[in-house]
Amino acid sequence: MRIDLLTVVPEMLEPFIDCSILKRARDKGLVEIAVHNLRDYTTNRHRKVDDYPFGGEAGMVMQIQPIDACISALKKERDYDEVIFTSPDGEKFDQPMANNLSLLNNIIILCGHYKGVDWRVREHLVTREISIGDYVLTGGELPAAVIADAVVRIIPGVIGDEQSALSDSFQDNLLAPPVYSRPAEYNGWRVPDILLSGHEAKIAEWRYEQALERTRRLRPDLLGE
């Protein structure tokens, strides 16, 4: 899989993709992640990528020219399954969407910035708009990083124990059950006896019951309740 990240502040993304799970995935050759500075594609001699909006509204708007130039250059090298724009008014990102995106070959993620992007970008250049929540951030770099992380970690081979990713919250519309590690007792707080029993079937049943209880209490919407 290949993910191309388009941004005006590459320094926000480069350290993120060079550590932890994303670095491991890249080192294994399971994913390519490239960061592209949109300033490298502008025809403006001062490397500007934004301008005032028509109509006199406050704020600055990302121009279409450098975005189109960057996307066009990438499309000359390979085909892309999705060109994603991170926007607070896009589709709400969730685990099923991450699962579906992980099955694709190549995706572009355009990070919004300033007041937004020229609307023609959204009309003609992107294929999907995704939001990570109902709030506004300074730019789309953090959402792009969230999407990339959520997608890459479930690619087979990225995580050593693939069952770990499959048992994460939201994979089956349930929140994850509690997890514990050594020591079995700390400050008088004990790990539930069932987890020390070695009885796999009963442990699995306990985990399901706990996941169901937590979901019903904290996120009943996941159960349609």
N, C-alpha and C positions, 0 to 999 in steps of 0.2 A: 504494500500500500504506500501511496505517496500523498503527503499533505503539504500544500503550499500556502503559506501565511503571508498576506499582503498588508502592510502597515506603514505608517509614517513615523513610528517610533520602534524600530527593530530592537533597540537595546532593552525593551521590556520583555521581549519574547525569547531572545537568544539564550540568556542564562537558564530560562525555564526548560527549554527543550534539551539542554545539555546536562541534565541531572536526573537522578531517580529512574522511574519506569520508562520515561521517554528516551533517555540516553541508553538504557539497557536494550530497548527495542531497536534503536538505531544501530547499536553496536552488533546486535545479532543479525542485522540485515533484514529484519522483519518489517521495517517501515523506513521511509525516507521523509524527513521533514525539512523544508527549506523556508527561510524567512526572506522576504523581498521588500526592500525599501522603495516605496512608491516615488520617493524623490529622485531615484535613479531613472525614472521613466518620464519625467515631466520635460516639456519643451521650454519651460521657463528658465532663463539663465540664472536666476537666483534660487532655483530648486524649490520654488513655491508649488504647493499642491492644493491650495485653498484660495478662495476669493469671496468677496461679499455676495450675499444672495440678491437676486433680482427681486424688486419689490420693496427693498429697504428694511427688511426684518433684521433684528440684531443677530450677531454671531457670524461665523464663517462657515463656508460649505466646501467640502472636498470636491474637487473638479473631476469631470468625467475623463478628460484626456489622459492623465497618467494611469488611471485605473484601467481604462480600455487598452492602453499600450501594454501594460504589464500582463493583463489577462490574455491578450492576443499573442504576445510573445510566448507565454507558457503553452497556449493551445497549439502553437506550431510544433512543439516538442512532443506532445502526447494528448490523448483524449481525456476529458474529465467527466466524471459521473455527475458531480454537483459543483456549482459555484455558489458558495454560501456567504451571505452577508449577516454579520452579527448586529442585531437591532433589538431594542427593547420592545418593539411591537411585532416581532416575528413569532413563529411557532414556539411554544414552550418546550424547551429541551428536557428530555427525560430518558430513562434507561432504555426503553424500547427503541427510541430514536438512535441512541448511541449504538445499540446492537445492530440496527439496520445500516448505519453509516460504516460500521466496522467491516461490513461485507463488500464494500466498494473498493475499486482499484485506486482511483485518483480523485482527490477533492481539493478545491481552492477555498480558503476562508478569507474573506475580505473584512478587515477590521475597520469599523466606522470610527470617526473622530470629529472633533469640532461640533458644529451644529448638526451635521449629518452629511450625507453624500448627495450629489446632484441626482435628482429623482430619476433621470434617464438611466442611471446605473442600475437602479432597482427594476426599471421597466424592461431593460434590454440585455443586461449583462449577467445578472445573477439568476440562479434557478431556484434558490431557496433562501428564506430569511428565518433566522433562529434567534430566540431570546433565552437567556438563562434565568430570567426572573423579572418581576414587575418593578423595576427600579432603573435609574439611569446612572451609568458610569462615565468617567471621563473619556474613555475610548473603548473600542471593541477588542483590545488585546487580551484583557482578562477573560472575557467570554470565549475567545478563540482558544486560549490556553486550556480552559475548562473542557471545551468540546474535544480538543485534541487528546487530552489526558483520558477522558472517559471512553473515547473511541479506541485508542491504542491499547489500553490495558486489557481489553477483552479479546484482542487478536490472539489466536492460538499460538502459544510458545512465548509470549511476552512475560507472563507471570509463571514462575516455576511450577506452582501448584494451580492448575487451571480451575480446579474445583473451588478455589478461594474466590475467584472472580464470579463464578456461577452462583455462589451463595451470598453475594453482596445484597444489600438492601435494594428493593425495587425489581430485582431480576424476575421474581414471581409475583409481583404486586404485593409483596409483604416486606415490612421492615425486618432487618436482620435481628436474630435473637441475641441475647447477651453472650459475650465471650469472656473467658477467664484464662489466666496463666499462673505459673508458679510464683509464690508459694500457695499452697492450698488454704492456708490460714494466715491472715495478716491483721494485726491489731484486733483480733477477735472476730474479724469478718471472714466467714468461710465460703468457699466455693460450694455450690449446690452438690449434695452427695451424689445425685444421679450422674454428674459428669465424671465422677471418680469411680463409678461402678464397673466400667468396661463393657456394659451391655449396650451394644450399638443400636439395636432396634429401639430400646427405651430412650436412649439419648436422642435419637432422631425424632422420636415422638415428642420429647420434652422441648426440643428446639423448635419444632413446628408450632406447638402450643404457645411457646413464648413469643414467637414471631407473630402469630395471630393475635395474641393479647396486646402486644405493643402496637400493632397496626390498628386494631380496633380502638385503642385508647388515644393514639397520637395522630393517626391518619385514616380515619374511617372512610374518607373519600376513595381510598384505594380499593376498598371492599364494596364500594357502591352503597354504603350505609349512610 
